[in-house]
Every structure is written in C-alpha cells, then in structure tokens.
Amino acid sequence: MIEGYVTVRDIAEKWGVKPRTVQILCAKGKIEGATKFGDVWAIPVDAEKPTDGRVTTGEYRNWRKKEG
C-alpha cells in the first residue's frame, strides 16, 4: 500500500467493524482523506472512526402509538 495509507481490512480490524462497513463509510465520504484507486480504497493511517448516528436508545420505539 502507499506510504501513510492502509487498506479497508486494516482499518476494519483497528475499529472493530466489518470491512464492508468501512467501504460504505468511504463511499459516503464519512472518512476524511479516503481515496479510491481503481476498486481499492486507501485510507489515511491516522483516520478517525466516524460517529455512529443511529439511535440506539429506543427513543423512537412505538412512536406511532405515542401521537394520539
């Protein structure tokens, strides 16, 4: 790999996620500095894991029942 960059697999192991998740984050532009060479993503070594924006508190559970 290019000096200062790592592969999707390396970042996935470092962050504890699946490689496909890293690919999706790269495609959506959530990882700053990630560049695609052909069909391979090159990610900066010092890239930080983006925050997970999903709601995991259950706040929206049964939201339809609460409106009435």
N, C-alpha and C positions, 0 to 999 in steps of 0.2 A: 504494500500500500504506500501511498505518498507520505512523505515526511510530515508529521503533525496531524495526520488524519488516521482514523480507524474505520473498520468495517461495521456493518449493521450487526453482525453476530457479536462482535466485541462489545459494542455499546449495550446490546440486549443483555449480555451476561453481567455487565457492570451495573446496569439499572434494575436487573431482576425482572425483566419483561420478555415477551416473545419477540423474535426478530421481525415478524410481520407487523407488530405494533410500532416498532421503530421505523419501518418502511412507510407506514401510514403517516406517522408524525412528520417524516421528511417530506412526503408528498404534499402535505397540508401546509408546509412551511413553518411548522412549530419548533423545529430545531434550527437555531441560528447558525449559519455558516455551512450547513449541509449542502453538498454539491453532487450532482449526478454525472457520472462518467459512463456513457453508454447505458447499460442496465444495472450499474452498481453505484450505490450511494457511498460517498466519502464524507465522514462526519469528523469535525474537529475533535481532537483528544480532550480538550477542556470544555466541551459542550455540556450544558446543564440540562437535566431532565425537566421537561415542561410539566407544569402542574396539571393534575387531572381535574377537569372542570365538571365531571359528572357529580350529581347529587347522590350521596350515599347515606344520608341521614334518615331517609324515609319521609322527608318533609312533604313530598307530593303524592304520597300513597293515598288512595281513595279520594283524590281531590274533587272528583265529580260529586261525591256524596256530601261534601262539606259546603257546597254552594247554596243549597236550598234552605 
